[in-house]
């Protein structure tokens, strides 16, 4: 995430002064990728900066913290100490600090306010597994922002410069918002992995399963881009195929696919709700619901 943001900022015309990473080789790699004279520092170096390094850091008007969530408060505390040591003589106004956590609010950066920072959060709703492709994907992403007014203004300005779109969110809703994002993206990967496991029991290799499943998933996303979930639902539950559901459940049970069976049951209940709204015959959906509940006792 950090390198992807650095690349995107550089492409949008920002100067990235310093990149800090836990390991020296990671810091050097990120700084080299961003280019433009960006300085790469390890976390240990951050606690023993020479004057040149301190000057470059203190000249920065924006600090982005892109660490894992559990490390944000600690990193904010360390950055607070550094900028307090600089003193009022080198203070630039306004200074902004943003973190990129989807689940935490700007409150986790409270210590930086004592060093003169306005604080906020900036979270991209995009799946990033590679920094270069991730930087390019920002342009078609939505970002959630919240925090102090000055921090929100700068965050929105950066997002516009990326060519992306922003929305604000109440800080108290961040965990629920982020859980929804996890459901729609990382958990989708987990669901795909379950489907791939099921096909492995049918003799498919992972590469062949990918070839078969991804077009199906892409067609589902395409349906959702045009229709609401009730109308986008297709397949067994939309048709009310009781016998097919019975065969599905029996097949997963006979193969010992406990995770698949649990996921099928849970998501099946939601598919039943959608199918009811779509007007599928009540008697058929009631039978499917009873089947799913019956198999619950087999998986405890």
Protein Blocks (a to p, Z undefined) as FASTA:
>chain_A
ZZmmmmmmmmnopacfbacdfblklmmmmmmmngnoiacddfklmmmccfklmmmmmmpc
bdcdfbdfklmmmmmmmmmmmmmmnommlpccddddddfbfkbcfklmmmmmmnopacdd
dddddddfbfklmmmmmmmpccddeddfklmmmmmmmmmmnopacddddfklmmmmmmmm
mmmmmmmmmmmmmmmmmmmmnopafklmmmmmmmmmmmmmmmmmmmcfklmpgcjllnop
aklmmmmmmmmmmnopaklmmmmmmmmmmmmmmmmmnopafklmmmmmmmmmmmmmmmZZ
